[in-house]
């Protein structure tokens, strides 16, 4: 299954067969990390992204409402409340999906059509 990720305000667009290849776009050196260190890398990336994500959500919800709270699951374990958006760092696919849920990236799954050659490139093409 091809996964397509768009981020950086639409300036970056990449597709890959595996979630870890997309995460390597967001986290330099990710695919070179041993599997036991990848969750730590996802947690660090999530924590580093919180301010930007929270600011964007606050701007999107103001002045008509309160933005949802965004938390990293590794730092705040427990049952998610409906007003909390979680950055789920347990595995590659859940982390990508949670980044999409908070609007940090745009993600499509199963898109195998011909990508736009101007903005899309396979993840392997940049290595």
C-alpha positions as YAML, in Angstrom:
chain: A
units: angstrom
residues:
- id: 1
  name: UNK
  ca: [0.00, 0.00, 0.00]
- id: 2
  name: UNK
  ca: [1.33, 3.41, -0.94]
- id: 3
  name: UNK
  ca: [1.17, 6.11, 1.71]
- id: 4
  name: UNK
  ca: [1.37, 9.77, 0.71]
- id: 5
  name: UNK
  ca: [2.40, 12.49, 3.16]
- id: 6
  name: UNK
  ca: [2.19, 16.24, 2.57]
- id: 7
  name: UNK
  ca: [3.66, 18.64, 5.12]
- id: 8
  name: UNK
  ca: [5.45, 21.97, 5.55]
- id: 9
  name: UNK
  ca: [2.39, 23.91, 4.45]
- id: 10
  name: UNK
  ca: [2.10, 21.84, 1.28]
- id: 11
  name: UNK
  ca: [5.69, 22.51, 0.20]
- id: 12
  name: UNK
  ca: [6.78, 18.91, 0.84]
- id: 13
  name: UNK
  ca: [5.09, 15.88, -0.69]
- id: 14
  name: UNK
  ca: [6.43, 12.33, -0.56]
- id: 15
  name: UNK
  ca: [5.09, 8.81, -0.97]
- id: 16
  name: UNK
  ca: [6.38, 5.48, 0.28]
- id: 17
  name: UNK
  ca: [5.33, 1.89, 0.88]
- id: 18
  name: UNK
  ca: [6.32, 1.86, 4.57]
- id: 19
  name: UNK
  ca: [5.57, 4.33, 7.40]
- id: 20
  name: UNK
  ca: [9.20, 4.33, 8.57]
- id: 21
  name: UNK
  ca: [10.28, 5.78, 5.20]
- id: 22
  name: UNK
  ca: [7.91, 8.70, 5.71]
- id: 23
  name: UNK
  ca: [9.12, 9.20, 9.26]
- id: 24
  name: UNK
  ca: [12.67, 9.39, 7.90]
- id: 25
  name: UNK
  ca: [11.50, 12.54, 6.09]
- id: 26
  name: UNK
  ca: [10.47, 14.09, 9.41]
- id: 27
  name: UNK
  ca: [13.17, 12.61, 11.64]
- id: 28
  name: UNK
  ca: [16.66, 12.63, 10.07]
- id: 29
  name: UNK
  ca: [18.42, 9.26, 10.38]
- id: 30
  name: UNK
  ca: [15.26, 7.47, 11.51]
- id: 31
  name: UNK
  ca: [15.61, 4.37, 9.34]
- id: 32
  name: UNK
  ca: [19.20, 3.96, 10.47]
- id: 33
  name: UNK
  ca: [18.16, 3.69, 14.12]
- id: 34
  name: UNK
  ca: [17.83, 0.28, 15.74]
- id: 35
  name: UNK
  ca: [14.14, -0.62, 16.27]
- id: 36
  name: UNK
  ca: [14.46, -0.28, 20.06]
- id: 37
  name: UNK
  ca: [15.48, 3.41, 19.66]
- id: 38
  name: UNK
  ca: [12.81, 4.45, 17.18]
- id: 39
  name: UNK
  ca: [10.08, 5.13, 19.75]
- id: 40
  name: UNK
  ca: [12.45, 7.48, 21.59]
- id: 41
  name: UNK
  ca: [13.01, 9.31, 18.30]
- id: 42
  name: UNK
  ca: [9.25, 9.57, 17.71]
- id: 43
  name: UNK
  ca: [8.74, 10.90, 21.26]
- id: 44
  name: UNK
  ca: [11.45, 13.54, 20.78]
- id: 45
  name: UNK
  ca: [9.94, 14.57, 17.45]
- id: 46
  name: UNK
  ca: [6.46, 14.76, 19.00]
- id: 47
  name: UNK
  ca: [7.69, 16.88, 21.90]
- id: 48
  name: UNK
  ca: [9.59, 19.15, 19.52]
- id: 49
  name: UNK
  ca: [6.45, 19.60, 17.39]
- id: 50
  name: UNK
  ca: [4.04, 20.44, 20.22]
- id: 51
  name: UNK
  ca: [4.54, 24.21, 20.25]
- id: 52
  name: UNK
  ca: [4.05, 24.53, 16.50]
- id: 53
  name: UNK
  ca: [1.00, 22.24, 16.52]
- id: 54
  name: UNK
  ca: [-0.58, 24.03, 19.49]
- id: 55
  name: UNK
  ca: [-0.02, 27.46, 17.93]
- id: 56
  name: UNK
  ca: [-1.58, 26.38, 14.63]
- id: 57
  name: UNK
  ca: [-4.62, 24.86, 16.37]
- id: 58
  name: UNK
  ca: [-5.06, 27.95, 18.56]
- id: 59
  name: UNK
  ca: [-5.04, 30.15, 15.45]
- id: 60
  name: UNK
  ca: [-7.52, 27.87, 13.68]
- id: 61
  name: UNK
  ca: [-9.98, 27.81, 16.59]
- id: 62
  name: UNK
  ca: [-9.72, 31.49, 17.61]
- id: 63
  name: UNK
  ca: [-11.82, 33.50, 18.11]
- id: 64
  name: UNK
  ca: [-14.75, 31.06, 17.90]
- id: 65
  name: UNK
  ca: [-13.67, 28.35, 20.30]
- id: 66
  name: UNK
  ca: [-11.04, 26.70, 22.38]
- id: 67
  name: UNK
  ca: [-8.45, 24.57, 20.64]
- id: 68
  name: UNK
  ca: [-8.18, 20.98, 21.81]
- id: 69
  name: UNK
  ca: [-5.31, 20.03, 24.07]
- id: 70
  name: UNK
  ca: [-2.51, 18.11, 22.36]
- id: 71
  name: UNK
  ca: [-0.42, 15.73, 24.48]
- id: 72
  name: UNK
  ca: [2.29, 13.14, 23.82]
- id: 73
  name: UNK
  ca: [1.11, 9.71, 24.96]
- id: 74
  name: UNK
  ca: [4.49, 8.73, 26.42]
- id: 75
  name: UNK
  ca: [4.40, 11.66, 28.86]
- id: 76
  name: UNK
  ca: [0.71, 11.55, 29.79]
- id: 77
  name: UNK
  ca: [-0.46, 7.93, 29.85]
- id: 78
  name: UNK
  ca: [-4.12, 7.29, 30.50]
- id: 79
  name: UNK
  ca: [-7.48, 7.31, 28.84]
- id: 80
  name: UNK
  ca: [-7.81, 10.00, 26.19]
- id: 81
  name: UNK
  ca: [-10.53, 12.54, 26.81]
- id: 82
  name: UNK
  ca: [-12.64, 13.84, 23.94]
- id: 83
  name: UNK
  ca: [-11.04, 17.28, 24.19]
- id: 84
  name: UNK
  ca: [-7.51, 15.91, 24.02]
- id: 85
  name: UNK
  ca: [-5.64, 15.08, 20.83]
- id: 86
  name: UNK
  ca: [-2.87, 12.55, 21.34]
- id: 87
  name: UNK
  ca: [0.44, 12.19, 19.51]
- id: 88
  name: UNK
  ca: [0.64, 8.38, 19.64]
- id: 89
  name: UNK
  ca: [4.25, 7.26, 19.50]
- id: 90
  name: UNK
  ca: [3.76, 3.49, 19.96]
- id: 91
  name: UNK
  ca: [4.52, 2.60, 16.33]
- id: 92
  name: UNK
  ca: [5.31, 4.21, 12.99]
- id: 93
  name: UNK
  ca: [1.83, 4.10, 11.47]
- id: 94
  name: UNK
  ca: [0.01, 5.31, 14.61]
- id: 95
  name: UNK
  ca: [2.46, 8.20, 14.93]
- id: 96
  name: UNK
  ca: [1.91, 9.28, 11.31]
- id: 97
  name: UNK
  ca: [-1.87, 9.01, 11.76]
- id: 98
  name: UNK
  ca: [-1.76, 11.09, 14.94]
- id: 99
  name: UNK
  ca: [0.34, 13.79, 13.24]
- id: 100
  name: UNK
  ca: [-2.33, 13.88, 10.53]
- id: 101
  name: UNK
  ca: [-5.12, 14.04, 13.13]
- id: 102
  name: UNK
  ca: [-3.64, 17.21, 14.66]
- id: 103
  name: UNK
  ca: [-3.07, 18.72, 11.23]
- id: 104
  name: UNK
  ca: [0.73, 18.63, 11.24]
- id: 105
  name: UNK
  ca: [0.80, 16.56, 8.06]
- id: 106
  name: UNK
  ca: [-1.72, 15.48, 5.42]
- id: 107
  name: UNK
  ca: [-1.76, 11.73, 4.94]
- id: 108
  name: UNK
  ca: [-3.48, 9.50, 2.42]
- id: 109
  name: UNK
  ca: [-3.35, 5.72, 2.48]
- id: 110
  name: UNK
  ca: [-3.64, 3.41, -0.50]
- id: 111
  name: UNK
  ca: [-3.12, 6.08, -3.13]
- id: 112
  name: UNK
  ca: [-1.29, 4.38, -5.96]
- id: 113
  name: UNK
  ca: [-2.22, 6.80, -8.74]
- id: 114
  name: UNK
  ca: [0.42, 8.70, -10.63]
- id: 115
  name: UNK
  ca: [1.71, 11.49, -8.34]
- id: 116
  name: UNK
  ca: [2.13, 15.08, -9.46]
- id: 117
  name: UNK
  ca: [5.72, 15.09, -10.80]
- id: 118
  name: UNK
  ca: [6.29, 18.68, -9.72]
- id: 119
  name: UNK
  ca: [5.68, 18.19, -6.01]
- id: 120
  name: UNK
  ca: [5.69, 14.43, -5.36]
- id: 121
  name: UNK
  ca: [8.61, 12.11, -5.13]
- id: 122
  name: UNK
  ca: [9.09, 8.65, -3.67]
- id: 123
  name: UNK
  ca: [10.82, 8.66, -0.29]
- id: 124
  name: UNK
  ca: [13.63, 6.48, -1.64]
- id: 125
  name: UNK
  ca: [14.49, 9.10, -4.27]
- id: 126
  name: UNK
  ca: [16.09, 11.42, -1.75]
- id: 127
  name: UNK
  ca: [18.48, 8.95, -0.23]
...
